[in-house]
Amino acid sequence: MANHYYNSEDLGKFGNIGEYQKPLADKFFDYYGEVFKTSALTEKEKSLIALAVAHALQCPYCIDAYSADAYEKGYSKQQMMEAVHVAAAIKGGAVLVHGVQMMNKVNEIAM
């Protein structure tokens, strides 16, 4: 039997987060549901955004959920991978731009 930290079966248990704090879980799920409804962006567009964010955050549960959701909503494998590359570029850029903070600190110390 495989022994690993993340179990794909746990994604199906997400609704159980209210077991010990139902009022807060209910508020979260109400908010979550509202966020993913069509408004200025379609549900389909939001699914692709969620897929990219899931990769940037490296959440395996979210990756599973939004890989399936985006594909079922009609995105191609190429479109989904391109969204992942966008997330990687933004995350990489965010790491690199913080190098400016490092350079500022080192220059301050070196004075």
C-alpha positions in Angstrom: 0.0 0.0 0.0 1.3 3.4 -0.9 2.1 5.6 2.0 2.0 9.3 1.3 0.8 12.5 2.9 -2.0 13.5 0.4 -4.8 11.0 -0.2 -7.0 11.8 -3.2 -9.9 10.3 -1.3 -9.7 13.2 1.2 -10.9 15.7 -1.5 -14.3 14.1 -1.1 -14.2 14.8 2.6 -13.8 18.6 2.1 -17.4 19.1 3.1 -16.6 17.7 6.5 -14.6 20.7 7.5 -17.7 22.0 9.3 -17.7 19.0 11.7 -16.1 21.0 14.5 -17.1 24.5 13.4 -20.2 24.4 11.3 -21.1 28.2 11.4 -17.7 29.1 10.0 -17.7 26.3 7.4 -21.2 27.4 6.3 -19.9 30.9 5.8 -16.9 29.7 3.8 -19.0 27.5 1.5 -21.6 30.2 1.0 -18.7 32.6 0.0 -17.0 29.9 -2.1 -20.2 29.2 -4.0 -20.8 32.9 -4.7 -17.3 33.4 -5.9 -17.6 30.7 -8.6 -21.0 31.9 -10.0 -21.0 33.7 -13.3 -20.7 37.4 -12.9 -18.1 39.6 -14.6 -16.3 36.3 -15.3 -18.0 33.1 -16.4 -17.9 29.9 -14.4 -15.7 28.5 -17.1 -13.2 31.3 -16.9 -13.1 31.1 -13.1 -12.3 27.4 -13.4 -9.2 28.0 -15.5 -8.1 30.8 -13.1 -8.6 28.3 -10.2 -6.5 25.7 -12.0 -3.6 28.1 -12.4 -3.9 29.3 -8.8 -4.0 25.7 -7.5 -0.7 25.1 -9.2 0.9 28.3 -7.9 -0.2 27.3 -4.4 0.8 23.7 -5.0 -2.4 22.3 -3.6 -2.8 18.7 -4.9 -6.5 18.6 -3.9 -7.2 21.8 -5.8 -5.2 20.6 -8.8 -7.2 17.4 -8.9 -10.5 19.3 -8.5 -9.8 22.0 -11.0 -8.1 19.8 -13.6 -11.3 17.8 -13.8 -13.5 20.9 -13.6 -11.6 22.9 -16.3 -11.5 19.8 -18.6 -15.2 19.1 -18.1 -16.0 22.8 -18.8 -14.3 22.4 -22.2 -10.8 23.5 -21.9 -8.2 21.6 -23.9 -5.1 20.1 -22.4 -3.1 22.7 -24.2 -5.1 25.6 -22.7 -4.8 24.1 -19.3 -1.0 23.6 -19.6 -0.7 27.2 -20.8 -2.6 28.4 -17.7 -0.1 26.4 -15.6 2.8 28.1 -17.4 1.2 31.5 -16.7 1.1 30.6 -13.0 4.7 29.4 -13.1 5.9 32.6 -14.8 4.0 34.8 -12.2 5.3 32.8 -9.3 8.9 32.8 -10.7 8.7 36.5 -11.3 7.4 37.1 -7.7 10.4 35.2 -6.4 12.8 37.1 -8.5 11.4 40.6 -7.9 11.9 40.0 -4.2 15.6 39.8 -5.1 15.4 43.6 -5.1 14.6 43.5 -1.4 17.7 41.3 -0.9 19.8 43.7 -2.9 18.5 46.7 -0.9 19.3 45.0 2.4 22.8 43.9 1.3 23.5 47.4 0.0 22.3 48.8 3.3 24.6 46.5 5.3 27.5 47.1 3.0 27.4 50.9 3.6 
